[in-house]
Amino acid sequence: MEQKKESKKESIKDSKKESQKEPIQESKKPSIKDSKKSSKKISEIKNNNNNINIDNNNNNINQINNVPAHKKSENSKKSKISDNKAKEEIKSKNFEEISIKTPKITLKKSQKGNIVYDNGDKYIGGIKNELKDGIGVYYYTSGSRYEGSWKNNLKDGQGIFYYASGDKYEGEYKNDLMEGKGTYTFASGAIYEGDWRGGMKEGKGKYYFKGGSKYIGDFKNDNMEGKGIFTHKNGNKYEGDFKDDKKEGRGIMYFHNGDRYDGAWRLGKEEGKGVYYFKNGNRYEGDFKEGKKEGKGVFYYNNGDREMGDFMNDAPVGMHVKYCIEGKIKKVYY
């Protein structure tokens, strides 16, 4: 019996020594004063599935009571709402305005803004990399205005330009110039519809003059040039060659009175070799100068006679030889 008691005492001593050798750290486990109480608490914690909250400042472990389910959902909703608000605040910060002194630019994330230039011009519209890009309106201090597409700070695409003079262009642009298809309406009432290149009328087009005349044909360097048809307001119609806005080359003029000229033209007038057909059947074949018969020519009468000689200022001069249908030859002096 005594041996058993001594062995028990030795074992208790040994256990105490071991416990002294390996002390329990507070940061990892709570101190245990009463082994029975602690075991009871541990069993309660296991049974109740309570959460453990670690206080970082004090390194204490605190037991948290169970939270009802409806309160948990409320807490999760509140946290979601606060998260959403934070996200909205972050997004709103991206839309803060940016100011640039010269030129003054107001930008937003949507790439829409204003530019005010030192000379007083103003731009409202799409901006990319601080340049006009997209759809926008440019106001000139002169009173002119452009509405349309921009690319890399230049007019590019479809647009309308309202000039301070009252003129208006509506059509295509490229590299800041009218290019492609477009219509230019002059304040005077004249209208051009057709092709543009490098800011000028070039290609096929129609030009309606203020007084009622009309040209349909080729354009080059902003002028009528090439083949075309010019209808005058009085009813005369010319079909032929043009150069620098004038009839030049070969062409036919149909006069409203029924006469017709077919021949060479220079600076808008009949000049060179040509044939003039009169309505009554007479005709003249010969030289023309500045729209009149001048030089050598033959005049054919509708009865079959013909007369050869010189002409000046649209009239016969000097001696003419007249060949009659009956075979007679006459000399006629003017």
C-alpha positions in Angstrom: 0.0 0.0 0.0 2.7 2.4 1.0 4.6 1.6 -2.2 1.5 2.5 -4.3 1.0 5.8 -2.5 4.7 6.7 -3.1 4.4 5.8 -6.8 1.3 8.0 -7.0 3.1 10.9 -5.3 6.1 10.4 -7.7 3.8 10.5 -10.8 2.1 13.7 -9.5 5.5 15.3 -9.0 6.7 14.2 -12.4 3.5 15.7 -14.0 4.0 19.0 -12.2 7.6 19.1 -13.4 6.5 18.5 -16.9 3.9 21.2 -16.7 6.5 23.6 -15.4 8.8 22.7 -18.3 6.1 23.4 -20.9 4.0 26.4 -19.8 0.8 27.3 -21.8 1.2 30.4 -23.9 -1.7 32.9 -23.5 -1.5 33.9 -27.1 -2.4 30.4 -28.1 -4.7 29.0 -25.3 -6.6 30.6 -22.5 -5.2 30.0 -18.9 -6.9 27.2 -17.0 -7.5 27.7 -13.3 -10.1 25.0 -12.9 -9.7 21.9 -15.1 -13.2 20.9 -14.4 -14.7 24.4 -15.4 -12.5 24.6 -18.5 -13.5 21.1 -19.7 -17.2 22.1 -19.1 -16.7 25.3 -21.2 -15.0 23.4 -23.9 -17.8 20.9 -24.2 -20.3 23.8 -24.2 -18.4 25.5 -27.1 -18.4 22.3 -29.1 -22.1 21.6 -28.5 -23.3 25.1 -29.2 -20.9 25.7 -32.2 -20.2 29.2 -31.0 -17.9 31.5 -33.0 -14.6 32.6 -31.6 -13.5 36.2 -32.1 -9.8 37.0 -31.6 -9.0 40.4 -30.2 -5.8 41.4 -31.9 -4.9 44.1 -29.4 -5.3 42.0 -26.2 -4.7 38.5 -27.8 -7.7 37.3 -25.8 -10.2 34.7 -27.1 -13.8 35.8 -26.7 -16.8 33.6 -27.1 -19.6 35.0 -29.3 -23.2 34.0 -28.8 -25.1 32.6 -31.7 -26.7 35.2 -34.0 -30.2 34.6 -35.3 -30.6 33.8 -39.0 -32.7 36.9 -39.8 -30.1 39.2 -38.2 -27.3 37.5 -40.2 -29.2 38.2 -43.5 -29.7 41.8 -42.4 -26.0 42.2 -41.7 -25.1 40.7 -45.0 -27.5 43.0 -46.8 -26.0 46.0 -45.0 -22.5 44.9 -45.9 -23.5 44.5 -49.6 -25.1 48.0 -49.6 -22.0 49.6 -48.1 -19.8 47.7 -50.8 -22.1 49.0 -53.6 -21.8 52.6 -52.2 -18.1 52.3 -52.1 -18.0 51.1 -55.7 -20.3 54.0 -56.8 -18.0 56.4 -55.2 -15.0 54.9 -57.0 -16.8 55.1 -60.3 -17.9 58.7 -59.8 -14.3 59.7 -59.2 -13.5 58.5 -62.8 -15.9 61.2 -64.1 -14.2 64.1 -62.4 -13.6 67.0 -64.9 -10.1 67.7 -66.2 -9.1 71.3 -67.0 -6.4 72.2 -69.5 -5.4 75.9 -69.8 -4.6 76.4 -73.5 -6.8 75.4 -75.2 -9.3 75.0 -72.4 -10.7 71.4 -72.4 -13.3 69.8 -70.3 -13.2 66.1 -70.4 -15.3 63.2 -68.9 -14.9 59.5 -69.1 -17.7 59.5 -71.8 -15.2 61.4 -74.1 -17.5 64.4 -74.5 -16.3 67.8 -73.7 -15.7 71.5 -74.6 -12.7 73.3 -76.1 -12.4 77.0 -76.0 -9.6 78.5 -78.1 -7.6 81.6 -77.5 -9.1 83.3 -80.6 -12.6 82.7 -79.3 -13.6 79.7 -81.4 -15.4 77.0 -79.5 -15.9 73.2 -79.9 -18.4 71.0 -78.2 -18.4 67.2 -78.9 -16.4 64.1 -78.9 -12.8 64.2 -77.8 -10.0 61.6 -77.9 -6.5 62.2 -76.6 -7.4 65.9 -76.2 -8.2 66.1 -79.9 -11.6 66.6 -81.7 -12.8 63.1 -82.5 -16.3 61.7 -83.1 -19.4 63.9 -83.5 -19.1 67.5 -82.6 -19.9 71.2 -83.4 -17.3 73.9 -84.0 -18.3 77.5 -83.6 -16.1 80.1 -85.4 -15.9 83.7 -84.2 -16.6 84.8 -87.8 -20.1 83.3 -87.4 -19.5 80.1 -89.4 -20.3 76.7 -87.9 -19.5 73.1 -88.6 -21.5 70.2 -87.4 -20.4 66.6 -88.1 -17.7 64.0 -87.9 -14.1 64.6 -86.7 -11.0 62.4 -86.7 -7.7 63.3 -85.2 -8.7 67.0 -84.8 -9.8 67.2 -88.5 -13.2 67.2 -90.2 -13.6 63.6 -91.5 -16.8 61.9 -92.6 -20.3 63.4 -93.0 -20.8 67.0 -92.0 -22.5 70.4 -92.6 -20.7 73.7 -92.8 -22.7 76.8 -92.3 -20.7 79.8 -93.6 -21.1 83.3 -92.2 -21.8 84.5 -95.8 -25.0 82.4 -95.9 -23.4 79.6 -98.1 -23.8 76.0 -96.9 -22.1 72.8 -97.7 -23.5 69.4 -96.8 -21.6 66.2 -97.6 -18.4 64.3 -97.1 -15.1 65.5 -95.7 -11.6 64.0 -95.6 -8.5 65.5 -93.8 -10.4 68.7 -93.1 -11.4 69.3 -96.7 -14.6 68.6 -98.7 -14.1 65.3 -100.5 -16.5 62.7 -101.8 -20.1 63.5 -102.5 -21.6 66.8 -101.4 -24.0 69.7 -102.1 -22.9 73.3 -101.9 -25.7 75.9 -101.7 -24.7 79.5 -102.3 -26.4 82.4 -100.6 -27.0 83.8 -104.1 -29.2 80.8 -104.9 -26.8 78.8 -107.0 -26.3 75.1 -106.1 -23.7 72.5 -106.9 -24.3 68.8 -106.5 -21.6 66.3 -107.1 -18.0 65.2 -106.5 -15.4 67.0 -104.5 -11.7 66.5 -104.1 -9.3 68.4 -101.9 -11.9 71.0 -101.1 -12.8 71.7 -104.8 -15.4 70.6 -107.3 -13.9 67.7 -109.2 -15.4 64.8 -111.0 -19.1 64.5 -112.1 -21.5 67.2 -111.0 -24.5 69.5 -111.6 -24.3 73.2 -111.3 -27.6 75.2 -111.1 -27.1 78.9 -111.7 -29.0 81.6 -110.0 -30.6 82.9 -113.2 -31.9 79.5 -114.3 -29.0 78.2 -116.4 -27.7 74.7 -115.7 -24.5 72.7 -116.3 -24.2 68.9 -116.1 -20.8 67.3 -116.7 -17.2 67.2 -115.7 -15.4 69.4 -113.2 -11.7 70.0 -112.5 -10.0 72.3 -110.0 -13.4 73.8 -109.1 -14.3 74.6 -112.7 -16.3 73.2 -115.5 -13.8 71.2 -117.4 -14.1 68.1 -119.7 -17.3 67.0 -121.4 -20.6 68.6 -120.4 -24.0 70.0 -121.3 -24.8 73.7 -120.6 -28.4 74.8 -120.8 -28.8 78.5 -120.9 -31.8 80.3 -119.3 -32.9 81.5 -122.8 -33.2 77.9 -124.0 -29.9 77.6 -125.9 -28.1 74.4 -125.2 -24.4 73.6 -125.7 -23.0 70.0 -125.7 -19.2 69.6 -125.9 -15.9 70.5 -124.4 -15.2 72.9 -121.5 -12.0 74.3 -120.0 -11.7 76.7 -117.1 -15.4 77.2 -116.8 -15.8 78.1 -120.5 -16.8 76.4 -123.7 -13.5 75.4 -125.4 -12.6 72.6 -127.8 -15.3 70.9 -130.0 -19.0 71.4 -129.4 -22.5 72.0 -130.7 -24.8 74.8 -129.7 -28.5 74.4 -130.3 -30.0 77.8 -130.4 -33.5 78.4 -129.1 -34.6 79.9 -132.5 -33.7 76.6 -134.3 -30.2 77.5 -135.6 -27.3 75.3 -134.8 -23.5 75.7 -134.7 -21.2 72.7 -134.9 -17.5 73.4 -134.6 -14.5 74.8 -132.7 -14.8 77.0 -129.6 -12.4 79.2 -127.7 -13.0 81.1 -124.4 -16.7 80.4 -124.6 -17.2 81.6 -128.2 -17.2 80.1 -131.7 -13.7 80.3 -133.0 -11.8 78.3 -135.6 -13.5 76.0 -138.2 -17.2 75.4 -137.9 -20.6 75.1 -139.6 -23.5 77.3 -138.8 -26.9 75.9 -139.7 -29.8 78.3 -140.1 -33.4 77.4 -139.4 -34.5 78.3 -142.9 -32.0 75.8 -144.4 -29.1 78.1 -145.2 -25.7 77.3 -143.8 -22.2 78.7 -143.5 -19.0 76.6 -143.5 -15.7 78.4 -142.7 -13.8 80.4 -140.3 -15.1 81.9 -137.1 -13.6 84.4 -134.6 -15.0 85.5 -131.3 -18.4 84.1 -132.2 -18.7 85.6 -135.7 -18.0 84.6 -139.3 -14.5 85.9 -140.0 -12.0 84.7 -142.6 -12.6 82.3 -145.5 -16.0 80.7 -145.9 -18.7 79.3 -148.1 -22.4 80.3 -147.7 -24.9 77.7 -148.9 -28.4 79.0 -149.7 -31.5 76.8 -149.2 -32.3 77.1 -153.0 -29.0 75.3 -153.9 -26.8 78.4 -154.7 -23.5 78.8 -152.9 -21.2 81.8 -152.4 -17.5 81.8 -151.7 -15.4 84.6 -150.3 -14.1 86.5 -147.2 -16.1 87.4 -144.2 -15.5 89.9 -141.5 -17.4 90.7 -138.3 -20.1 88.2 -139.4 -20.6 89.7 -142.9 -19.3 89.1 -146.4 -16.5 91.5 -147.6 -14.7 92.1 -150.9 -15.4 90.1 -154.0 -17.4 86.9 -153.7 -18.0 84.2 -156.3 -21.6 82.9 -156.5 -22.4 79.5 -158.0 -26.0 79.4 -159.1 -28.0 76.1 -159.3 -28.7 76.7 -163.0 -24.9 76.6 -163.6 -24.2 80.4 -163.8 -21.2 81.8 -162.0 -21.4 85.4 -160.8 -19.0 87.8 -159.1 -20.5 89.7 -156.2 -18.8 92.6 -154.5 -19.5 93.7 -150.9 
